[in-house]
Amino acid sequence: MPTRKTFKPVPCTSSHQKGAEISWFAPICDGDDAFLGVRDPAYKSNWNNTAAIGLAADRLGFRNMLCPSSYQVGQDTLAYAAALAPQLEQMSLLTAIRCGEVHPPMLARSLATLDHLLKGRLTVNIISSDLPGLKESSEKRYARSKEVIEILKQAWTQNRIQYKGDFYDLDLDTQPVRPYQKNGGPLLYFGGYSPAGIALCAEHCDVYLMWPETQEKLNGLMQKMAKEAAAFGRTIDFGLRVHLIVRETEKEAQDYAQKLISQLDLDKGTQIRERAQDAKSLGVARQTEMRAQADSDYYVEPNLWTGIGLARSGCGAALVGNPEQILEKIQSYIDMGIRAFIFSGYPHRAELEYVAKLLLPKLKTISLPKEYGRIPSSPPDSPLANGKRL
């Protein structure tokens, strides 16, 4: 198995911060189970189940939570986020939007409303995948996404939307769409691997999200993005979306990883992977390539297990080990320049409790929006001040 390598940190906006934004995942797109590939109604993606996960993440001290988007399975992202927002005490929401799905001025208004519900704790995940029922070129999708982002920024920062592009021609007052955050609106997170996607993120977005790969490949992606952003006179932050299996001992964690796939029919796993709207994307292809390079137990480098990708599209690997091993791995990512982590596990509520107990007390956490000055700092007596947690 390969040994760990040390990489020079990649410049990023919050490189002065030693901690990281630690987030959880809302399984609103279905697929949450005790055994991968075996559906159990107890874990169905309904409001009661997923709201309980969100409220637990808030109570336990996670800084943000990704609310994903998928047409085929699960709940509506904006409706879920709006229902959950008033019940949260401190956690931000990272709400995914599929560009082109909602008319941009109306999307700007919806997100601004959600930002007010969250009192400035909204962050937005930009998605450029094909819309349901449509198949378009990558270049066209990213060109539309660029126009959507530029319209959102006008809506949130200017008195009028005055925009003429290939997809949208608008002249509208912006009074109904002003967000709670006054300094530019919510942070924009983005994940994409094509040249058009990287260029879009470099010019317009704040956090570049990556799926798990070997550290060497992650570092290469980060170096490329940093160079692209520098061409626009910008630096951005980097994030990693990855699953976790953490237990008191490494053997317990490894045994649980094998248990997760112990009832998986590989043909069923393929069907699950291919049902996603982005199943043919470059990012998914990279996850498949990584899994092909793993050893017979599906480990591609120390503590990085790709077996989880046998039964899900998208993020296809997990960090597996005891608390010290996982913390060392997370710290190595932070040293590379990664500032945001979106974790998840199976079942999501149970793994959430393990992570909160075994990892969170030993991690210094930050809120990326605060570091950009877009929402007020936590009051001195707040449990969030100085990296403390609830």
C-alpha positions as CSV (number, residue, x, y, z in Angstrom):
1,M,0.0,0.0,0.0
2,P,1.4,3.5,-0.9
3,T,2.9,5.6,1.9
4,R,1.7,9.1,2.7
5,K,3.3,12.0,0.9
6,T,3.8,15.6,2.0
7,F,2.6,18.3,-0.4
8,K,3.3,22.0,-0.4
9,P,0.1,23.9,0.7
10,V,-1.9,25.4,-2.1
11,P,-2.7,29.1,-1.6
12,C,-6.4,29.6,-0.7
13,T,-8.5,32.5,0.7
14,S,-8.5,31.3,4.3
15,S,-5.0,29.9,4.3
16,H,-4.4,31.8,7.6
17,Q,-6.9,29.5,9.3
18,K,-5.6,26.3,10.9
19,G,-9.0,24.8,11.3
20,A,-11.7,23.7,8.9
21,E,-15.4,23.9,8.2
22,I,-16.8,20.5,9.3
23,S,-20.1,19.7,7.6
24,W,-22.5,16.7,7.4
25,F,-24.7,15.5,4.6
26,A,-28.5,15.4,4.4
27,P,-29.6,12.2,2.7
28,I,-32.6,13.7,1.0
29,C,-31.8,11.9,-2.3
30,D,-32.5,8.5,-0.7
31,G,-30.0,5.7,-0.4
32,D,-29.4,5.8,3.4
33,D,-29.2,2.2,4.6
34,A,-27.5,-0.1,7.1
35,F,-26.4,-2.3,4.2
36,L,-25.5,-0.8,0.8
37,G,-27.7,-2.0,-1.9
38,V,-30.4,-3.3,0.5
39,R,-33.3,-1.0,0.9
40,D,-34.8,-0.7,4.4
41,P,-38.0,1.4,4.8
42,A,-36.7,2.6,8.2
43,Y,-34.1,4.7,6.4
44,K,-36.4,6.1,3.7
45,S,-35.6,9.7,2.6
46,N,-38.7,11.3,4.2
47,W,-39.0,14.5,6.1
48,N,-39.0,12.9,9.6
49,N,-35.9,10.9,9.0
50,T,-33.8,13.6,7.3
51,A,-35.0,16.5,9.5
52,A,-33.9,14.4,12.5
53,I,-30.4,14.1,11.0
54,G,-30.2,17.8,10.3
55,L,-31.2,18.8,13.8
56,A,-28.8,16.3,15.3
57,A,-25.9,17.7,13.2
58,D,-26.8,21.2,14.4
59,R,-27.0,20.1,18.1
60,L,-23.7,18.2,17.9
61,G,-21.7,21.1,16.5
62,F,-21.3,20.6,12.8
63,R,-20.8,23.9,11.0
64,N,-22.7,23.3,7.7
65,M,-24.8,20.6,6.0
66,L,-25.0,19.8,2.3
67,C,-28.5,19.5,1.0
68,P,-28.0,17.7,-2.4
69,S,-30.2,17.8,-5.5
70,S,-31.5,14.9,-7.6
71,Y,-34.6,14.5,-9.7
72,Q,-34.9,10.7,-9.7
73,V,-35.0,10.2,-5.9
74,G,-35.7,12.0,-2.7
75,Q,-37.0,15.4,-1.7
76,D,-36.9,18.9,-3.1
77,T,-33.8,20.7,-1.9
78,L,-35.1,24.2,-1.4
79,A,-38.3,23.0,0.3
80,Y,-36.3,20.8,2.7
81,A,-33.9,23.6,3.5
82,A,-36.7,26.2,4.1
83,A,-38.5,23.8,6.4
84,L,-35.4,23.0,8.4
85,A,-33.8,26.5,8.6
86,P,-36.0,28.1,11.3
87,Q,-35.3,25.1,13.6
88,L,-31.5,25.4,13.5
89,E,-29.5,27.1,16.2
90,Q,-26.1,27.6,14.6
91,M,-25.5,25.4,11.6
92,S,-25.3,26.8,8.0
93,L,-27.0,25.0,5.1
94,L,-25.2,24.3,1.8
95,T,-28.1,24.2,-0.6
96,A,-27.5,22.6,-4.0
97,I,-29.1,24.4,-7.0
98,R,-29.1,22.9,-10.5
99,C,-28.5,25.9,-12.8
100,G,-31.4,26.4,-15.3
101,E,-33.9,24.5,-13.2
102,V,-35.5,27.8,-11.8
103,H,-35.7,31.1,-13.6
104,P,-32.7,33.1,-12.2
105,P,-34.6,36.1,-10.8
106,M,-37.0,33.7,-9.0
107,L,-34.0,31.6,-7.9
108,A,-32.3,34.7,-6.5
109,R,-35.5,35.6,-4.6
110,S,-35.9,32.0,-3.2
111,L,-32.2,31.9,-2.0
112,A,-32.5,35.4,-0.5
113,T,-35.6,34.3,1.4
114,L,-33.8,31.2,2.6
115,D,-30.8,33.4,3.7
116,H,-33.1,35.5,5.8
117,L,-34.6,32.3,7.4
118,L,-31.0,31.3,8.3
119,K,-30.0,34.8,9.4
120,G,-27.1,34.8,7.0
121,R,-26.0,31.2,7.3
122,L,-26.8,30.2,3.7
123,T,-24.2,28.8,1.4
124,V,-25.0,27.6,-2.2
125,N,-23.7,24.6,-4.1
126,I,-23.6,25.3,-7.8
127,I,-24.5,22.3,-10.0
128,S,-24.3,22.2,-13.8
129,S,-25.4,18.7,-14.5
130,D,-28.0,18.0,-17.2
131,L,-31.5,18.9,-16.3
132,P,-34.0,16.0,-16.1
133,G,-35.0,14.9,-19.5
134,L,-32.3,17.0,-21.3
135,K,-28.9,16.1,-22.7
136,E,-26.6,19.0,-23.5
137,S,-22.9,19.6,-24.1
138,S,-20.7,20.4,-21.1
139,E,-19.9,23.7,-22.7
140,K,-23.5,24.7,-23.0
141,R,-24.3,23.7,-19.4
142,Y,-21.4,25.7,-18.0
143,A,-22.2,28.7,-20.2
144,R,-25.7,28.7,-18.7
145,S,-24.4,28.3,-15.2
146,K,-22.1,31.3,-15.7
147,E,-25.1,33.4,-16.7
148,V,-27.1,32.2,-13.7
149,I,-24.3,33.0,-11.3
150,E,-23.8,36.5,-12.8
151,I,-27.5,37.2,-12.6
152,L,-27.6,36.0,-8.9
153,K,-24.7,38.3,-8.1
154,Q,-26.4,41.3,-9.8
155,A,-29.7,40.5,-7.9
156,W,-27.9,40.3,-4.6
157,T,-25.6,43.3,-4.9
158,Q,-27.1,45.9,-7.4
159,N,-30.3,47.9,-7.7
160,R,-31.2,46.3,-11.0
161,I,-30.6,43.1,-12.9
162,Q,-29.5,44.3,-16.3
163,Y,-28.3,41.3,-18.2
164,K,-28.1,40.3,-21.8
165,G,-26.6,36.9,-22.6
166,D,-27.2,33.8,-24.8
167,F,-29.7,32.3,-22.4
168,Y,-31.2,35.3,-20.5
169,D,-32.2,38.9,-21.4
170,L,-33.4,40.7,-18.2
171,D,-34.0,44.2,-16.9
172,L,-35.6,44.0,-13.4
173,D,-35.6,45.8,-10.1
174,T,-33.8,43.8,-7.4
175,Q,-35.6,45.0,-4.3
176,P,-37.4,41.7,-3.7
177,V,-34.3,39.6,-3.8
178,R,-31.8,41.1,-1.4
179,P,-30.3,38.5,0.9
180,Y,-29.6,38.8,4.6
181,Q,-25.8,38.7,3.8
182,K,-24.9,42.2,2.6
183,N,-21.4,41.7,1.4
184,G,-21.9,39.8,-1.8
185,G,-24.5,37.3,-0.8
186,P,-24.0,33.6,0.1
187,L,-20.7,31.9,-0.6
188,L,-20.8,29.7,-3.8
189,Y,-19.4,26.2,-3.6
190,F,-18.7,24.3,-6.8
191,G,-17.7,20.8,-7.9
192,G,-16.7,20.0,-11.5
193,Y,-13.7,18.5,-13.4
194,S,-14.1,19.6,-17.0
195,P,-12.0,22.6,-18.3
196,A,-15.2,24.6,-18.7
197,G,-16.2,23.8,-15.1
198,I,-12.8,24.7,-13.7
199,A,-12.8,28.0,-15.5
200,L,-16.3,28.8,-14.2
201,C,-15.3,28.1,-10.6
202,A,-12.0,30.0,-10.9
203,E,-13.8,33.1,-12.1
204,H,-17.0,33.1,-10.0
205,C,-17.1,30.7,-7.0
206,D,-15.6,30.7,-3.5
207,V,-15.0,27.0,-2.6
208,Y,-13.9,24.3,-5.0
209,L,-15.4,20.9,-3.9
210,M,-13.6,17.7,-4.7
211,W,-14.6,14.0,-4.4
212,P,-12.0,11.7,-2.7
213,E,-9.0,10.6,-4.7
214,T,-5.4,9.8,-3.8
215,Q,-3.7,12.8,-2.2
216,E,-1.4,13.1,-5.2
217,K,-4.4,13.5,-7.5
218,L,-6.2,15.9,-5.1
219,N,-3.1,18.0,-4.9
220,G,-2.9,18.1,-8.7
221,L,-6.5,19.3,-8.9
222,M,-5.8,22.0,-6.3
223,Q,-2.7,23.3,-8.1
224,K,-4.6,23.5,-11.4
225,M,-7.5,25.4,-9.8
226,A,-5.2,27.8,-7.9
227,K,-3.5,28.6,-11.2
228,E,-6.8,29.2,-13.0
229,A,-8.1,31.4,-10.2
230,A,-4.9,33.4,-10.1
231,A,-5.5,34.3,-13.8
232,F,-8.6,36.1,-12.6
233,G,-6.8,37.7,-9.7
234,R,-8.5,35.5,-7.2
235,T,-7.8,32.9,-4.6
236,I,-10.5,30.4,-3.5
237,D,-10.9,27.8,-0.8
238,F,-10.9,24.0,-1.3
239,G,-13.3,21.4,0.0
240,L,-13.5,17.6,0.2
241,R,-16.7,15.5,0.1
242,V,-16.0,12.1,1.6
243,H,-17.6,9.4,3.7
244,L,-16.4,8.3,7.1
245,I,-16.2,5.1,9.1
246,V,-14.5,5.8,12.4
247,R,-14.4,3.4,15.4
248,E,-12.4,3.0,18.5
249,T,-10.0,0.6,16.8
250,E,-8.9,0.2,13.1
251,K,-10.1,-3.4,13.0
252,E,-13.6,-2.3,14.2
253,A,-13.7,0.3,11.4
254,Q,-12.4,-2.1,8.8
255,D,-14.9,-4.8,9.8
256,Y,-17.8,-2.4,9.6
257,A,-16.7,-1.3,6.1
258,Q,-16.9,-4.9,5.0
259,K,-20.2,-5.4,6.7
260,L,-21.6,-2.4,4.8
261,I,-21.1,-4.3,1.5
262,S,-21.6,-7.8,2.8
263,Q,-25.1,-8.1,1.3
264,L,-24.5,-6.2,-1.9
265,D,-25.3,-7.7,-5.3
266,L,-22.9,-6.1,-7.7
267,D,-25.4,-5.8,-10.5
268,K,-27.8,-4.1,-8.1
269,G,-25.0,-1.7,-7.2
270,T,-24.4,-0.9,-10.8
271,Q,-28.1,0.0,-11.2
272,I,-28.0,2.2,-8.1
273,R,-24.9,4.1,-9.5
274,E,-26.4,4.6,-13.0
275,R,-29.8,6.0,-11.8
276,A,-28.2,9.3,-10.9
277,Q,-28.5,12.3,-13.2
278,D,-24.7,12.8,-13.3
279,A,-23.8,9.1,-13.6
280,K,-21.9,9.7,-16.8
281,S,-20.0,12.7,-15.6
282,L,-16.2,13.1,-15.7
283,G,-16.2,13.2,-11.9
284,V,-18.0,9.9,-11.6
285,A,-15.5,8.4,-14.1
286,R,-12.6,9.5,-11.9
287,Q,-14.2,7.7,-9.0
288,T,-14.5,4.5,-11.0
289,E,-10.9,4.8,-12.1
290,M,-9.8,5.2,-8.5
291,R,-11.7,2.1,-7.4
292,A,-10.0,0.1,-10.2
293,Q,-6.6,1.1,-8.8
294,A,-7.4,-0.1,-5.3
295,D,-6.2,-3.4,-3.7
296,S,-8.3,-6.5,-3.2
297,D,-9.8,-5.0,0.0
298,Y,-10.7,-1.8,-2.0
299,Y,-8.1,0.5,-0.3
300,V,-6.3,2.8,-2.7
301,E,-4.1,4.5,-0.1
302,P,-3.8,4.3,3.7
303,N,-7.3,4.6,5.3
304,L,-9.0,5.5,2.0
305,W,-11.5,2.8,1.1
306,T,-13.3,2.7,-2.3
307,G,-15.7,-0.1,-1.6
308,I,-18.5,2.4,-0.8
309,G,-18.5,3.4,-4.4
310,L,-19.7,-0.1,-5.5
311,A,-23.3,1.0,-4.6
312,R,-23.5,4.7,-5.1
313,S,-22.8,7.3,-7.8
314,G,-20.8,10.4,-7.0
315,C,-18.6,10.4,-3.9
316,G,-17.2,6.8,-3.9
317,A,-14.8,6.5,-1.1
318,A,-14.6,6.6,2.7
319,L,-11.9,7.4,5.3
320,V,-11.8,4.2,7.5
321,G,-9.9,3.9,10.7
322,N,-9.6,4.7,14.4
323,P,-9.8,8.4,15.6
324,E,-6.1,9.0,15.5
325,Q,-5.8,7.7,11.9
326,I,-8.7,9.7,10.6
327,L,-7.6,12.9,12.4
328,E,-4.1,12.4,10.9
329,K,-5.7,12.0,7.4
330,I,-7.9,15.1,7.9
331,Q,-4.9,17.1,9.1
332,S,-2.9,16.1,6.1
333,Y,-5.7,17.4,3.9
334,I,-5.8,20.7,5.9
335,D,-2.0,21.0,5.4
336,M,-2.5,20.7,1.7
337,G,-4.9,23.7,1.8
338,I,-8.3,22.0,2.1
339,R,-10.6,24.2,4.4
340,A,-14.1,22.5,4.1
341,F,-15.1,18.9,4.7
342,I,-18.5,17.4,3.9
343,F,-18.7,14.1,5.8
344,S,-21.4,11.3,5.7
345,G,-21.7,7.7,6.6
346,Y,-24.1,4.7,6.7
347,P,-26.6,4.9,8.3
348,H,-26.2,8.6,8.4
349,R,-27.6,9.2,11.9
350,A,-25.6,6.5,13.5
351,E,-22.3,7.5,11.9
352,L,-23.0,11.1,12.7
353,E,-23.0,10.2,16.4
354,Y,-19.7,8.3,16.0
355,V,-18.0,11.3,14.3
356,A,-19.4,13.7,16.9
357,K,-18.1,11.6,19.7
358,L,-14.7,10.4,18.4
359,L,-13.6,13.2,16.0
360,L,-15.3,16.6,16.5
361,P,-14.0,17.3,20.0
362,K,-10.4,17.0,18.6
363,L,-11.0,19.2,15.6
364,K,-10.7,23.0,15.5
365,T,-13.7,24.1,13.4
366,I,-14.3,27.4,11.6
367,S,-17.2,28.8,9.5
368,L,-16.0,29.9,6.1
369,P,-18.7,32.6,5.7
370,K,-17.5,34.3,8.8
371,E,-14.0,34.4,7.5
372,Y,-15.2,36.2,4.4
373,G,-16.9,38.8,6.6
374,R,-20.3,38.1,5.2
375,I,-22.1,37.3,8.5
376,P,-21.3,38.7,11.9
377,S,-18.7,36.9,14.1
378,S,-20.1,34.7,16.9
379,P,-20.7,36.7,20.1
380,P,-17.9,36.2,22.7
381,D,-20.2,33.9,24.8
382,S,-21.3,31.8,21.8
383,P,-20.4,28.1,21.8
384,L,-19.1,28.8,18.2
385,A,-16.6,31.5,19.3
386,N,-12.9,30.6,19.0
387,G,-13.5,27.2,17.4
388,K,-15.5,25.8,20.3
389,R,-18.4,23.5,19.7
390,L,-21.8,22.8,21.4
